[in-house]
Amino acid sequence: MTVHNSEIADCFEKLADLLEIEGANQFRVRAYRNAAGTIRGYPRSMSDLLDDGEDLSELPDIGDDLAGKIKTIVETGELPLLKEVEERTPEALSELMMIEGLGAKKVKALHDALAINSLKDLERAAEAGEIREVSGFGEKSEEKIRSRLEKYSGEEKRTRLIDAEEVARPLVQYLKEAEGLKDIIIAGSYRRRKETVGDLDILVTAKQDSSVMDHFTSYDEVNEIDSKGKKRSTVFLRSGMQVDLRVVPQVSFGAAQVYFTGSKSHNIALRKLGIRKGFKVNEYGVFKDDERISGKTEKAVYEKLGLEWIPPELREDHGELEAARKGKLPQLITLEDIRGNLHAHTRASDGHNSLKEMAEAARELGYEYLAITDHSQRLTVANGLDKKRLLAQVREIDKLNEKLDGIVVLKSSEVDILEDGSLDLEDTVLKELDFTVCAIHHKFDLSRKKQTERILRAMDNDYFNILAHPSGRLINERSPYETDLEKILERAKERNCILELNAQPQRLDLTDEGCRMARELGVKISIATDAHSTSDLQHMRCGVDQARRGWLEKADVVNCLPLDKLMKLFRR
């Protein structure tokens, strides 16, 4: 049984939550959180690394002790220390920290004062008006908790795309071993590359006597078989994810891909178009009366309806049918179009690798340039760079560039946008940089008007270049702060500023809608990994997926430019 990286990361994050609630040493708590981040985003599974005899203690934030704990989880599926802590501290308390605004200290205060051990206890106390009486809270805090509880309970629980990939890849490899299998594809929101996935829809074609269904339901991660048939089976995996497997006729494989990839609104629009042309369109094909006239390939289905083939990422009924009819679909950006990365950190602040290691890793990816954007001063991370340290790093980068071949390291900083819209470093320092990446890292709860004005004032600074992770969201963890994105984009256009599409799988910020709005207004985008280690650089593909959903082309993205043209763009 394979233990996935996400499961190991979940163990460490839950342990960190419970230890923090207990009041454990913050360095110990942070060690587990940092390890969870490294593991969740690592491009190879810990199980595979152990099988290959790799030394896990050499990974960022993983020493001998944590390497041993990872090995224990992989071999047994459990972490004894977590069980021990859960016996002392109710496991459900860690779930309370999923409610925005409730950190470990507040959860402990509520637990001690009101015996709150679960979300139900929290809801009861909020409705009874008891929370406002606890020291450190108040009427406004209680109201925020009540509204966030309502939102949390009403949210559809979906899996982040990168976690779904970790489940899907080995399952597909396993299914390919089934006797008689011909074609296989994962459809649904997974194929459309949505940032979260509800379940997995897998389509296959197979020989008449194929054992694919028996093979599927025998997968070692299957926790429950919901249904099993010759043409369709549904299972629930150990992760909780539902997987549907359908065997479809070869003659209908293209039509099935269109139908089960969706989206629902895209399919409805296709069916209406078919009706206007005198056709019936469904998962079995395109029919004229009772005769199937298309369906073997997706391209054939779209052609029969008078359309160009539409990339899965665009199938949301956002104008793609009209564009396909007119031959005006965008030439979507690809990973190969990316020439550099404009947001990365080193161990000088909160990264894990040296300047040279980051540069060499970027060069191996074929990049022409990499920007080092270590955090400014001390609002964001304890080890942020003040004026003296940043200027020293500038000199260090200059020296490194003299020795490097094949890549240029750009001098930058991730500069905090303060509450009043000023930047966290003086202009006399910022002018020494090639460009700036500016971001909000605190005061997320300002009103929509104040938060928008904060960003607009920051953009008026002549040294402001890129707005990083523009909404501040963390998928499934933290809601975006409120802003008027249209106003921000209009100011960005006026001031020649760039918006970042942060490719970290936990962020994917801008949204696809935000990308499309930027494109329509003529605002350029930087797809950047916000890498804190050499392995994080590989998350660029996640940003490209999101950019494709936002209709972005190569010309819309600044880090598709050669270095000389990019540097001209930064001059305001």
HUMO-V368005 format. One record per run of one state. SS is the DSSP state (2 for helix, 1 for strand, 0 for the rest). FROM is the first residue (numbers start at 1). TO is the last residue. If there is no record, write none. Layout:
BEGIN
ss:SS from:FROM to:TO
ss:SS from:FROM to:TO
END
This chain:
BEGIN
ss:0 from:1 to:4
ss:2 from:5 to:22
ss:0 from:23 to:25
ss:2 from:26 to:40
ss:0 from:41 to:45
ss:2 from:46 to:51
ss:0 from:52 to:55
ss:2 from:56 to:58
ss:0 from:59 to:63
ss:2 from:64 to:76
ss:0 from:77 to:79
ss:2 from:80 to:88
ss:0 from:89 to:91
ss:2 from:92 to:96
ss:0 from:97 to:103
ss:2 from:104 to:114
ss:0 from:115 to:118
ss:2 from:119 to:127
ss:0 from:128 to:130
ss:2 from:131 to:133
ss:0 from:134 to:138
ss:2 from:139 to:154
ss:0 from:155 to:158
ss:1 from:159 to:160
ss:2 from:161 to:175
ss:0 from:176 to:180
ss:1 from:181 to:186
ss:0 from:187 to:187
ss:2 from:188 to:191
ss:0 from:192 to:195
ss:1 from:196 to:197
ss:0 from:198 to:199
ss:1 from:200 to:206
ss:0 from:207 to:211
ss:2 from:212 to:217
ss:0 from:218 to:221
ss:1 from:222 to:228
ss:0 from:229 to:231
ss:1 from:232 to:237
ss:0 from:238 to:241
ss:1 from:242 to:247
ss:0 from:248 to:249
ss:2 from:250 to:261
ss:0 from:262 to:263
ss:2 from:264 to:276
ss:0 from:277 to:279
ss:1 from:280 to:282
ss:0 from:283 to:284
ss:1 from:285 to:288
ss:0 from:289 to:290
ss:1 from:291 to:294
ss:0 from:295 to:297
ss:2 from:298 to:304
ss:0 from:305 to:311
ss:2 from:312 to:314
ss:0 from:315 to:319
ss:2 from:320 to:326
ss:0 from:327 to:331
ss:1 from:332 to:332
ss:0 from:333 to:334
ss:2 from:335 to:337
ss:0 from:338 to:339
ss:1 from:340 to:341
ss:0 from:342 to:343
ss:1 from:344 to:344
ss:0 from:345 to:354
ss:2 from:355 to:364
ss:0 from:365 to:368
ss:1 from:369 to:372
ss:0 from:373 to:374
ss:1 from:375 to:376
ss:0 from:377 to:384
ss:1 from:385 to:385
ss:0 from:386 to:386
ss:2 from:387 to:403
ss:0 from:404 to:407
ss:1 from:408 to:411
ss:0 from:412 to:413
ss:1 from:414 to:417
ss:0 from:418 to:422
ss:1 from:423 to:423
ss:0 from:424 to:426
ss:2 from:427 to:430
ss:0 from:431 to:436
ss:1 from:437 to:439
ss:0 from:440 to:447
ss:2 from:448 to:459
ss:0 from:460 to:465
ss:1 from:466 to:467
ss:0 from:468 to:473
ss:1 from:474 to:474
ss:0 from:475 to:477
ss:1 from:478 to:478
ss:0 from:479 to:484
ss:2 from:485 to:495
ss:0 from:496 to:497
ss:1 from:498 to:502
ss:0 from:503 to:508
ss:1 from:509 to:509
ss:0 from:510 to:511
ss:2 from:512 to:521
ss:0 from:522 to:524
ss:1 from:525 to:528
ss:0 from:529 to:530
ss:1 from:531 to:531
ss:0 from:532 to:534
ss:2 from:535 to:549
ss:0 from:550 to:552
ss:1 from:553 to:553
ss:2 from:554 to:556
ss:1 from:557 to:557
ss:2 from:558 to:560
ss:0 from:561 to:562
ss:2 from:563 to:570
ss:0 from:571 to:572
END
